[in-house]
Amino acid sequence: MTKDFRFGIVAGFAPDARAWAGMARRAEDLGYSTLLTPDTLGTLPPLLALTAAVTATTRLGVGTFVLAAPYRNPRQLAWELAGLDFLSGGRLEVGVGAGRPAAREDAAALGVPYGTAGERVAQVEAVIAETRAAFAGSGGFGGAVQRTGPKIMLAGAGERMMALAAKEADIVTLAVLPASTDDDLRRPVSTLRDRAGARFDDIELSMNLLRVGSQPPPWVPAGFEAPGPEAAAVLDGSPREMADVLLRRRDELGVSYITVNGFYAEALAPVVELLSGR
């Protein structure tokens, strides 16, 4: 079943609080569906940042991209997420994962164990279960607006995370290498389809763009070889040409939720205008 397009901005920092609020309002004005925050020690604490964003906007959805389950107590995190859903008026979606490649160092800095891959996936499952319980009003605070629970986003490409996503996720963001092509995306999509069975049509597929247009991202270190134009994470050309690439990708792979770093919010905005809700 074809899903309508929606678009999200990924951002985790701004020069000051006023700029952060202004960025959220600008994302809303440009037609983006969501503002998503990463979970790293080098960026704003995600739930605090999203709380500030929802007080500055009225329609913009917010979400995490994605919370590292090993860092947190699942029940306490679920309580805080339910509180954020209350403050946002039900605009929260929750992205959670087993940890990006650099997450081990952040866990060490926080003084928490990182665990094996299996242990971390189990922690993701615990966060999902506790979040759904907290949103239903179990165990204390009962103010969450989305009583059936928020949309759960899982990031992954491997067998273990795809198996969990097939059972639990509302959204799956394809965590593939920057240079991956459309053909490379087929494997995780096929794995998810096989695992999810009839539930596959209920899952929203997402991917994050590394670059829009010809300007390289400013955070790429010197000497880093950027992905070429054949990479699925690179979108270039006129707004119509870029929109056509995304339309083809949705037709062939089912990817309809497109996220991009806030640095490219203005560059992607004409495509957002062409495709949002279509």
N, C-alpha and C positions, 0 to 999 in steps of 0.2 A: 504494500500500500504506500503510495507516494505521500510524503509529508510536506507541509509548507515550509519554506525557508524561514529561518530566523538567524540572527547574527549577534555575536557577543564580543565585547572588548575585554581583554585581559590586561589588568594593570595592578601594580602593587606599591606605587610610590608617586609622590608629587612634591613640588618644592615646599609647599606649606598646606595647611588645612583648607584655606580658601581655594587654592588651586585644585585640591582633591575634590571638593564639593563642585567646583566649576566643571571639572572633567566629567563627573557623573551627570551633571545637568546637560552638558554638551552631547554626551552619548545618548541620552534620552531624546534630545532634540533632533539628532541625526537619524533616529529610527532604530537604533540598536535595541535588541530585546533584553540583553543582560550586561551587567558589569561583573566580571569574575576576577577573584583575587588569588594569586599563588600563595603557597605556604612555604616560605623560606625565611631564614633568620636575617636575610639582607633586605627584606621588604616589610611593609607595614603588617602588623598582626592582622590576619585576615578578617576575623569577626569584628574587631574594632573598626577596621577600614570600611566594612560593609555597613555597619551601623551608621557611620557618618554619611555614607552614600545614600541610604534610604531616607535619612532626614532631609536631604537636599533635593530629592526627586519625588515624583508622585506615581509614575507608571513603571519605571525601570526595574526589571528583575535583577536580583543579585545572587551570586553563588560563589562557591569555592572551587579553585582550579589547581590542584585538588588538595584537600586536607591530607596530611600524612598520618595515617592511623597510629603508627608506633609512638607518636609524640604525646598522646593524650589518653586520659581515662575516658572510656567510651560513655559512661553514664553522665559524667560531668559535661562532656562535650555535647551530648544530646540535650541536656538542660539548657545550655547556652544557645544551641541552634534553635530550640523551641522559642526561647526569648527573642532571638533575632527575627524569627518568623512573625511573632507578635508585633514587634516594633516596625516591621516592614509592611504590615497589613497582608501577609501571605504571599510575599514576592520572592521567597527564598527557594533556591534549589541547592542541593548539597552534593558537591563532588568530593569523593574520598578515594584514596589509593593506598597502596602498600609502600610508597616512598619512591621518589625519583632517584637517579643515580647518586646525587650528592647528599641524599637524605641521611646516610649513615653518619657523616660528619656533623650534621645539624643535631642528630640524636645524641651524639657524644657530647656536644657542647651543652645540650640541655640536661645531660646527666641521666638519660633514659636508655634502656636496652633497645637495640635495633631488632634483634631476633633473626631467625631464619626466614626464608621466603614463605614457607608454610605457616610459620607463626604470625607473620605480618598479614597474610591473607586472612587468617583467622581473626586478627584484630579488625580488619576491614568489615568482616561479617558482624563482629560484635558492635561496631559503630552503627551499622545499618539497623540492626535489631533494636538497639537502645534508642536510636533516633525515632524510629517508627513508634516505639512504645511511648516515648516522651511526647510526641505530637498527638498521640491519642489520649493524653492526659494521665498516663500511668506514672505513679511514683512521685508526685509532687506538683510542680507547676503545670497548670492546665490551660495556659493562655494561647497556645499555638493556633493560628488561624486555619492552617491546612490540617484538619484533624485526621485525614487519612494518610498524612505524611507528605513530605516534600518530594519532588522529583529527585531521584538518586542518580548521580553521574559517576560512572566508574571509568578510569583510564587504564588502557592496557592493550596488549597485542598477543601476549603469550597464552598458552593453553590454560594455565591455572586461573588467571584473571578473567579470561573469556568464559570459562566454565561458571565462575561466580556471577559475571555479568549476565549470562544467559538466564540465571535464576532470579537475580535481584535488581538489575539496573533498569532504569527508565531511559537513561541516556548513556551511550558508550562513546567516549572520545578515543579515536584510534591513535595510540601512542607508538608511532613509528619513527624511524630515523629521518632526519631532515631531508636527505637526498632520495627518500623513497618515492617511487613513481606510482601512478594509478594502478599499474599491474601489481605492485607490492602491497597495495591496500586490499587487494582481492583476498589474500590469504586470511587475515584476521576477520574480514567480513564473512568469508565462507565458514570459518571456524565458529563464529558466533551464530550464524544461521543454522549450522548443523546442531549446535548445542541447545539453541533456544527453541527449535521446532516451531510450533504454531505461535509462540510468544514473540518471535522475531519481528513480526509486523507491528508490534506495540513499542518496539525499542527505537528511539531516535538516535541516529548515527551522526557523530560530530567529528570534525578535524580542525586543527589549529594551523593557521597560515603563518609561515615564517617571514614572508616578504610579500608586499603588494607594490607593484610598480618596479622601477629600476633602482630606487634608492636602497642601499643595504641597511640592515638594522644597525643602530649605533652601538649596540652591546656586543657585536661580534668582535672578538679579539683580532689584533693584527696577525696576519699570516694564516688566518683561518680560511679554508677554501669553501666559499659559499656554494650551496646547491645550485645546479644549473637550471635552465628554464624548463627542463623536462620533469623536475621535481614537483610532486603534487602540492607541496607546501609553498610553492612560488606561484603567484598570480600576477600576470602582466598583460599589457595591451589596453585597448579602450575599455570603458565601462561595459559596453555591449559585448566585447570579446571575452572579458573576464566573466560576465554573467553567463555567457554561453558555455564556458568551461564548467562552471558550477552546475548548470542545468544538465549537461551531459553526465557529469559525475553523479548527480542525484539519480538520473535515469539508469545508469549502469551499476552503481554501488549502493545507492540509497542514502548518501551523505547529504543531509539537509540543514544541519546546524553548524554554522561556520564561525569560528572564533579567530581573533587577531589581536596582536599586541596593540595597546592604545596609541603607540607611535604612528600606526597606520590607520587610525580611525577616520581621518579626513580622506585619505586616499581610497579607502574602500566604500566610503559613504555613497557615491553614485551607484555602486552595485547593490548596496543595501536598499536604496530607493527603488531600483529596478525589480528586485526579487523578494523583498520581505513580504511574507504572507501569501506568496504565490507558489 
